[in-house]
Amino acid sequence: MDFLELAKNRYSCRSFLEKPIEQEKINLILEAARLSPTAANFQPQRILVLTDKEKLSKLSECTKYGWNAPLVLIVCYDKNISWKRKYDGNDEGTVDASIITTHMMLEITSLGLGSTWVGSFNPQKVRSIYNIPENYEIISILPIGYPSNDAEPSSSHEIREPIENIAFYNEF
């Protein structure tokens, strides 16, 4: 599948089969994160992989958007090692974690799995329940699984702005 086809086929899956994800597929997803570009190649990404049913069940204390997925990745970055822009001190760790999350989502789709980016969560609860170090910023939660038979893209999935509304040549 070419890249644009993969990008078009990816959608926010919110319904999963009760089927565990094979370790080989988890390894490929994590490899996509490892290979992702990061600012100055500092590689601050840190990913908590949840496969244990007891650990997964605690996710409902942090967000209502877990959809009982058999695999959840909590994507963070280590703010002690992330690159900071010298002009204003902007921490590029959020961008790095976003890039790796996107790369993982595309790999997830290529493996025949579904996922969605969850940004609506209580970060203090996530930090507390999963013992996430204070120097790790929590950026996203990725519930992952085999899409259920009734999983489908939202009605707005294919609604996209035309290129002329999002790209400008040489000036705005």
C-alpha positions, 0 to 999 in steps of 0.5 A: 500500500502506498503512503497516501492510500495508507493515510486515507485508510487510517481512521479513529477506531473506537471499537475493538475485538477482544483479541490480544495483539501478537508480540511481533506486531507490538514490536513493529509498532514500537520500532516505528516509534524508535525510527521516528525523527526527533528534534536534534535526534535527542529521542526523548520518547518514552512509551508505557505499553499496557497489555495486562488486563488489571493495568488496562482496567485502571485506564477508565479512572483516567479517561472514558476513551479506552474502548476496552482495547487489548493494548494501550500505549501511553506516549510521553517524552522526557523533558530532561533530555528533549531539545529546547529551541535556543531562541525562546526555550520552546520544548520540542518534546511535544512535537517529538512525541506527536511525530512518534504517535503518528508514525505508530498510528500509521504502522498500526493501520498497516498491520490491520489494527485500529487505534485512535489518538486520545488527548482527553485524559486526566494527566495527574491520574495517569501519572499516579496510577501508572507511576510515570516519573515527574520528568515525563510529559504525557502527550497521548494515549493510544488504545489499539486492537483489531477493529470490531466488525462494526468499527467504521470511520466517523461520518466526518472522516473524509471531510477535508479542506481543499489544498488551497485552503491550507497551503499558501505559496510564498506569502499568506 
